[in-house]
């Protein structure tokens, strides 16, 4: 094990020691957003950020595939947001918090919580960077105009994001028929198409702009390896499928921000929590290796 200390920095991603978890010097900021106000089946995504951060303390901080130690760029874990607001107010709170972090020149990683938190993160990213598109890795299209409690439900998040910038959807295998009118089929690669596509990475990159925001709903993975989500769907992608996508995009585009959402932890099975933490660290390794 490397870069650990006896008295761990409380609540820190990776349990990093100083100076690697200092806000002033860190290049990367982790923002926990434990919001679960609109989820509609299995509750518990509000516990996801804490479970992910706890599991991250057990990672080795050397990444084999990129031959790098991205933690040396500095990874600061911020205080969790107060998530007691209504859905529309929550979106505004996420937006204003994220804007302050981006103004400090940090690479922001949002930790959900349910997927509705992504709209505020994307909104501030679109304002900060030019020519942004969003790559959504997800089992669900999330393109309803409204659902149950209004337009900021987790089932509407990509409809809100689509109003801000172009989107590309990958891994989708569940949607309501009402969402078809909002979906651009030329920008959606369904899960069943992924496994038969001759060159899915080129297909994805050809539809993305130069700057990319990455939103990963963990239910994009097959529930055999990621059962800890609020709405698991069979027929999902596997670990190296998702890593292949991120690696291919990071190699050709500039990923300017990301979030990982919908971890619904099961205290009896810690493996999905660790997998979510490892996914973030692997993604950061791929993003920042490109800058070397």
C-alpha positions as CSV (number, residue, x, y, z in Angstrom):
1,X,0.0,0.0,0.0
2,X,1.1,3.6,-0.7
3,X,0.3,7.1,0.4
4,X,-1.7,6.1,3.4
5,X,-1.4,7.5,6.9
6,X,-2.2,6.3,10.4
7,X,-4.8,9.0,11.1
8,X,-6.7,9.1,7.8
9,X,-8.0,12.4,6.5
10,X,-11.7,12.2,7.5
11,X,-14.1,11.6,4.6
12,X,-11.4,11.8,1.9
13,X,-11.5,9.9,-1.4
14,X,-8.7,7.4,-1.3
15,X,-7.8,8.3,2.3
16,X,-5.1,10.5,0.9
17,X,-2.5,12.1,3.1
18,X,-1.5,15.8,2.9
19,X,-0.6,17.5,0.7
20,X,-2.6,15.5,-1.8
21,X,-6.0,16.3,-0.3
22,X,-5.5,20.1,0.1
23,X,-8.1,22.2,-1.7
24,X,-5.5,24.9,-2.5
25,X,-3.3,22.6,-4.5
26,X,-5.6,19.8,-5.7
27,X,-6.4,19.6,-9.4
28,X,-9.4,17.3,-8.8
29,X,-12.4,17.9,-6.5
30,X,-14.8,15.3,-5.4
31,X,-18.3,16.7,-4.6
32,X,-20.6,14.3,-2.7
33,X,-24.3,15.0,-3.5
34,X,-26.3,12.6,-1.3
35,X,-29.7,13.4,-2.9
36,X,-32.4,10.8,-3.2
37,X,-35.5,12.9,-3.4
38,X,-37.2,11.6,-6.6
39,X,-36.1,8.0,-7.0
40,X,-39.0,5.7,-7.7
41,X,-38.1,2.1,-6.8
42,X,-35.2,1.1,-4.4
43,X,-34.3,4.0,-2.1
44,X,-30.8,4.5,-0.8
45,X,-28.8,6.5,-3.4
46,X,-28.3,9.1,-0.7
47,X,-26.0,6.7,1.0
48,X,-24.0,6.1,-2.2
49,X,-21.4,8.9,-1.8
50,X,-20.4,7.9,1.7
51,X,-20.2,4.2,0.8
52,X,-18.1,4.9,-2.3
53,X,-15.7,7.2,-0.4
54,X,-15.3,4.6,2.4
55,X,-14.5,1.9,-0.1
56,X,-12.0,4.1,-2.0
57,X,-9.7,3.9,1.0
58,X,-8.9,0.3,0.1
59,X,-7.6,1.1,-3.4
60,X,-4.1,0.9,-4.5
61,X,-3.2,4.3,-5.9
62,X,-1.0,3.1,-8.7
63,X,-2.9,2.5,-11.9
64,X,-1.3,-0.4,-13.9
65,X,-2.9,0.3,-17.3
66,X,-1.8,4.0,-17.5
67,X,1.4,3.5,-15.4
68,X,0.4,6.5,-13.4
69,X,-0.5,7.8,-9.9
70,X,-3.2,10.4,-10.6
71,X,-3.6,11.2,-6.9
72,X,-0.3,13.1,-7.2
73,X,-2.4,15.8,-9.0
74,X,-4.2,16.3,-5.8
75,X,-7.8,15.0,-5.0
76,X,-9.8,17.0,-2.5
77,X,-13.0,15.7,-1.1
78,X,-15.5,18.4,-0.3
79,X,-18.2,18.5,2.3
80,X,-21.4,16.8,1.1
81,X,-24.1,19.1,0.0
82,X,-27.2,19.6,2.1
83,X,-29.8,17.7,0.1
84,X,-33.0,18.6,1.9
85,X,-34.3,20.9,-0.9
86,X,-37.0,20.4,-3.4
87,X,-35.9,18.9,-6.8
88,X,-35.8,22.3,-8.6
89,X,-34.0,24.0,-5.7
90,X,-31.6,21.1,-5.5
91,X,-30.7,21.6,-9.2
92,X,-29.9,25.2,-8.4
93,X,-27.9,24.4,-5.4
94,X,-25.7,21.9,-7.3
95,X,-25.3,24.5,-10.1
96,X,-24.0,27.3,-7.8
97,X,-21.8,25.0,-5.8
98,X,-20.2,23.5,-9.0
99,X,-19.7,26.9,-10.5
100,X,-17.6,28.0,-7.5
101,X,-15.5,24.9,-7.8
102,X,-14.9,25.3,-11.5
103,X,-14.0,28.9,-11.0
104,X,-11.2,27.6,-8.8
105,X,-9.9,25.7,-11.8
106,X,-10.7,22.2,-10.4
107,X,-11.7,19.1,-12.4
108,X,-15.0,18.3,-10.8
109,X,-16.3,14.8,-10.0
110,X,-19.9,14.7,-8.8
111,X,-20.9,11.8,-6.6
112,X,-24.6,11.0,-6.6
113,X,-27.1,10.4,-5.2
114,X,-29.7,9.9,-7.9
115,X,-29.2,11.0,-11.5
116,X,-31.1,14.2,-11.2
117,X,-28.1,15.9,-9.7
118,X,-26.3,15.8,-13.1
119,X,-28.3,18.7,-14.6
120,X,-26.8,21.3,-12.3
121,X,-23.3,19.9,-12.9
122,X,-23.7,20.0,-16.7
123,X,-25.2,23.5,-16.7
124,X,-22.2,25.0,-15.0
125,X,-19.8,23.0,-17.2
126,X,-21.5,24.3,-20.4
127,X,-21.1,27.8,-19.1
128,X,-17.4,27.2,-18.2
129,X,-16.3,25.5,-21.4
130,X,-17.0,25.9,-25.1
131,X,-18.3,23.2,-27.4
132,X,-19.4,20.8,-24.8
133,X,-21.4,17.6,-25.4
134,X,-22.5,15.0,-22.8
135,X,-21.8,11.3,-23.0
136,X,-24.4,9.4,-21.0
137,X,-23.6,5.8,-20.0
138,X,-26.9,4.5,-18.6
139,X,-29.5,1.7,-18.7
140,X,-32.3,4.2,-18.9
141,X,-32.8,7.0,-21.4
142,X,-34.2,9.5,-18.8
143,X,-35.9,11.6,-21.5
144,X,-39.3,12.1,-20.0
145,X,-40.4,15.8,-20.1
146,X,-42.0,15.4,-16.6
147,X,-42.4,12.5,-14.2
148,X,-44.3,12.3,-10.9
149,X,-43.0,15.4,-9.0
150,X,-42.1,17.5,-12.1
151,X,-39.4,18.2,-14.7
152,X,-36.4,17.7,-12.3
153,X,-37.1,14.0,-11.5
154,X,-34.3,11.5,-12.1
155,X,-36.3,10.2,-15.1
156,X,-36.1,13.6,-16.7
157,X,-32.5,14.4,-16.3
158,X,-31.4,13.9,-19.9
159,X,-34.3,15.9,-21.2
160,X,-33.1,18.8,-19.1
161,X,-29.5,18.3,-20.2
162,X,-30.5,18.0,-23.8
163,X,-31.8,21.5,-23.5
164,X,-28.3,22.7,-22.7
165,X,-26.1,20.8,-25.1
166,X,-25.9,17.8,-27.5
167,X,-26.0,14.4,-25.8
168,X,-24.8,10.9,-26.9
169,X,-26.5,7.9,-25.1
170,X,-24.8,4.5,-24.7
171,X,-26.0,1.4,-23.0
172,X,-29.7,2.2,-23.0
173,X,-32.0,-0.8,-22.6
174,X,-35.1,0.6,-20.8
175,X,-37.4,3.5,-21.7
176,X,-41.0,4.5,-21.9
177,X,-42.6,4.9,-25.3
178,X,-43.3,8.5,-24.6
179,X,-39.5,9.1,-24.6
180,X,-39.1,8.2,-28.2
181,X,-40.1,11.7,-29.4
182,X,-37.2,13.2,-27.4
183,X,-34.6,10.7,-28.5
184,X,-32.3,11.2,-31.4
185,X,-31.8,7.6,-32.6
186,X,-28.6,8.7,-34.5
187,X,-27.1,9.6,-31.1
188,X,-28.1,6.6,-29.1
189,X,-26.3,3.2,-29.1
190,X,-28.5,0.8,-27.3
191,X,-27.0,-2.0,-25.2
192,X,-27.9,-4.7,-27.6
193,X,-26.3,-2.7,-30.4
194,X,-23.1,-2.2,-28.5
195,X,-22.2,-5.9,-28.5
196,X,-22.6,-6.3,-32.3
197,X,-21.3,-2.9,-33.4
198,X,-18.1,-3.2,-35.6
199,X,-16.6,0.0,-34.2
200,X,-18.6,1.5,-31.3
201,X,-15.8,3.8,-30.1
202,X,-15.5,5.5,-33.5
203,X,-19.3,5.8,-33.6
204,X,-19.3,7.5,-30.2
205,X,-16.5,9.9,-30.9
206,X,-17.9,10.9,-34.2
207,X,-20.9,12.3,-32.4
208,X,-19.2,14.0,-29.6
209,X,-17.8,17.5,-29.6
210,X,-14.2,18.4,-28.6
211,X,-15.1,18.9,-24.9
212,X,-17.0,16.1,-23.2
213,X,-18.9,15.8,-19.9
214,X,-19.2,12.2,-18.8
215,X,-22.2,11.1,-16.8
216,X,-22.2,7.5,-15.6
217,X,-25.3,6.0,-14.1
218,X,-24.0,2.8,-12.5
219,X,-26.9,0.8,-13.8
220,X,-25.2,0.9,-17.2
221,X,-23.4,-2.1,-15.9
222,X,-25.0,-5.5,-15.9
223,X,-26.5,-6.2,-12.4
224,X,-24.4,-9.4,-12.2
225,X,-21.4,-7.1,-11.4
226,X,-23.3,-4.0,-10.2
227,X,-26.4,-5.1,-8.3
228,X,-26.3,-2.0,-6.0
229,X,-28.5,0.4,-8.0
230,X,-32.0,1.6,-7.5
231,X,-33.3,0.4,-10.9
232,X,-31.1,-2.6,-12.1
233,X,-31.7,-3.8,-15.7
234,X,-30.5,-7.1,-17.2
235,X,-28.3,-7.1,-20.3
236,X,-25.9,-4.4,-19.3
237,X,-22.3,-3.6,-20.1
238,X,-19.3,-5.2,-18.4
239,X,-16.3,-3.6,-16.7
240,X,-14.0,-3.6,-19.7
241,X,-16.8,-2.5,-22.0
242,X,-17.2,0.7,-20.0
243,X,-13.4,1.2,-19.6
244,X,-13.0,0.8,-23.3
245,X,-15.5,3.5,-24.0
246,X,-13.9,5.9,-21.5
247,X,-10.4,5.2,-22.8
248,X,-11.4,5.7,-26.4
249,X,-13.1,9.0,-25.6
250,X,-10.3,10.3,-23.4
251,X,-7.8,9.5,-26.1
252,X,-9.5,11.6,-28.7
253,X,-11.5,14.2,-26.8
254,X,-11.1,16.4,-23.7
255,X,-13.2,15.2,-20.8
256,X,-13.9,18.4,-18.8
257,X,-16.0,17.0,-16.0
258,X,-17.9,13.9,-14.8
259,X,-20.3,12.4,-12.4
260,X,-21.0,8.9,-11.1
261,X,-24.5,8.4,-9.8
262,X,-27.1,5.9,-8.5
263,X,-25.0,3.8,-6.2
264,X,-27.5,2.2,-3.8
265,X,-25.2,0.5,-1.3
266,X,-25.9,-2.9,0.2
267,X,-24.1,-3.3,3.6
268,X,-23.7,-7.0,3.0
269,X,-22.0,-6.6,-0.4
270,X,-19.2,-4.0,-0.5
271,X,-17.9,-5.0,-3.9
272,X,-20.1,-2.6,-5.9
273,X,-19.0,0.3,-3.7
274,X,-15.4,-0.5,-4.4
275,X,-16.1,-1.0,-8.1
276,X,-17.7,2.5,-8.2
277,X,-14.7,4.0,-6.5
278,X,-12.3,2.2,-8.8
279,X,-14.2,3.4,-11.8
280,X,-13.7,7.0,-10.8
281,X,-10.0,6.5,-10.1
282,X,-9.5,4.6,-13.4
283,X,-11.3,7.3,-15.3
284,X,-9.2,10.1,-13.7
285,X,-6.1,8.1,-14.6
286,X,-7.1,7.9,-18.2
287,X,-8.0,11.6,-18.4
288,X,-4.9,12.9,-16.8
289,X,-2.5,10.5,-18.4
290,X,-3.4,12.2,-21.7
291,X,-1.9,15.5,-20.2
292,X,1.5,14.0,-19.5
